Amino acid sequence: MLSWAVLFVGLASTAVVLVDQFVLGYRQPVKVMEIVWPATALYLGPAAVLAYRKWGRPQSPRWLDRHGNPPRWSRHARTTIDACHCATHCTMGVIIATPITYGVGLEMFGSTLWPEVVGDYVGAVAVGVAFRYSTEAHTGGRRAWAAMRKFFRGDLLTVSVFEFALLGWLALMHFLVFHETLRPSSPVFWLIIQVGLIIGFFAAWPPSLLLIRSGVKTELLGTPQ
């Protein structure tokens, strides 16, 4: 019952963000953020809705037309939104890899965990490069190279730290608590994934801050300027 309740809150929070963007018309100027905010709500729930209303919604042209200049941003808004970006890569990696791993019945070293972890990581990298690619139209024929270069320079570290934290949590649950009995058909499985995504988000926050402060990451998609 707890798992169903948490899943419902996450899905309801995602629906709130989607309705605000696509029904009420608060579209994001950076289109990938229309994926980032709903994906963040899947695991952070109401906290993501509050962050979206504070930092995401005021960037929409509809909000600016009605209210003028956006409100003052807090000191760590850019880092938090950048961590949400990284977490979205990994969230979508999980959504892509899990059905494939369990649907095909892939195993490695006698366990389904390792193929899922590999799939999660590869999926996260692919989504991250795709996000960067979507913003590189001005580079012409060098678009794919520019997207990969920016991802590997500015996003790979945070994605790797996120996935390492997620792996540790999943391994703990997989081998020591549930002894490989959980499958995607169980709501408890997705509760474990949600908790792992939250852990990964907080693990990715410090390297995001480090990359921003060191000047390595200079282009922050969808963050307040």
C-alpha positions, 0 to 999 in steps of 0.5 A: 500500500505504501508503494502504491501511494508513493507511486500515485503521488509521483504520477499525480505530480507529473500530471500537474506539471504536464497540465501546467505546461501543455494545457495551461500554456506555460511552455518552456523556452528550452524544450528539453525542460518540458521533459526534465520537469515532469521526469523530476516529478516522477521521483521527487513528487510535490517537491519537484512541483514546487521547484517547477513553480518557483524556477520553471514556470516563471521562465515561460513566455506566458508567465513573463507576459503576465508578470514581467520579470521573473522572481529573484533566484536562490543561490543554488537554483542553477545547481539544483536544476542542473542536477535535475537535468542529470537525473532526467538522463538517468530516469529515462535510462531506467525507463528504457532499460528495465522493460528490455532487461526483464522482458527479454530475460537478460542475465549477467553473472546469474543476475538480472541486476547487472544487465539493468545497470549497464542498460541504465548507464548506456540509456542515460548517456544516450539521452544526455547526448540527445538532449545536447543534440537538440540544442545544437542546431546552429552547429550544422554538420558538426552537430553530433560532435558538438553534442557529444563533446559538451555532454562528455565535458559537462555531464558525464561526471554527474551522470556517472556519480548518479549511476554509481549511487543508484547501483549501490542502492539497487545492489543492496536491495537486490541481494541483501533485502529482497534476494532478487525476488522483485520484478517490474510487475511489483509496485515495490520494485518501482518504489525501490527505483524511486528511492534510488533516483532520489539518492542519485539526485543528491549524490549528483548535486555536489559534482554539479556544483563543482563543475559549475563553480570551476567553470567546466560547465558554462552552458546550463540548459533551462537554468535561470540566467 
